[in-house]
Structures are given as structure tokens and as C-alpha cells.
Amino acid sequence: MSYHDIAELHDTRRIVRCALFEQLPYSQHMESRGLLERK
């Protein structure tokens, strides 16, 4: 999910947990995962 996807869900969901993962150690790229639940 991107920032824009999360922004659209802001009224109906909340972020419970989130994490960043460095899949490609020698790049500036980061992966993110989040757990959302209904408000």
C-alpha cells in the first residue's frame, strides 16, 4: 500500500502496527508493511 492508499482509508481504518524492511541493502529503497483495523 502506498501513502495515497492509506490516506483514502483514513476515515474507516486505523494503523495498528507498521514496520520497515530493507530488502535491497545497498539502495535507498525500503519496503513497508502495515496492519490496519476498522475504527
WONORPE-V118401 format. One record per residue. N is the residue number from 0. RES is the residue in three letters. PHI is phi in whole degrees, -180 to 180 (NA if undefined). Layout:
n: <N	N>
res: <RES	RES>
phi: <PHI	PHI>
This chain:
n: <0	1	2	3	4	5	6	7	8	9	10	11	12	13	14	15	16	17	18	19	20	21	22	23	24	25	26	27	28	29	30	31	32	33	34	35	36	37	38>
res: <MET	SER	TYR	HIS	ASP	ILE	ALA	GLU	LEU	HIS	ASP	THR	ARG	ARG	ILE	VAL	ARG	CYS	ALA	LEU	PHE	GLU	GLN	LEU	PRO	TYR	SER	GLN	HIS	MET	GLU	SER	ARG	GLY	LEU	LEU	GLU	ARG	LYS>
phi: <NA	-102	-56	-67	-64	-65	-61	-68	-91	-55	-76	-115	-133	-134	-82	-92	-145	-149	-149	-112	-127	-98	-77	-120	-60	-103	-126	-94	-90	-129	-100	-132	-134	-143	-111	-112	-135	-67	-77>
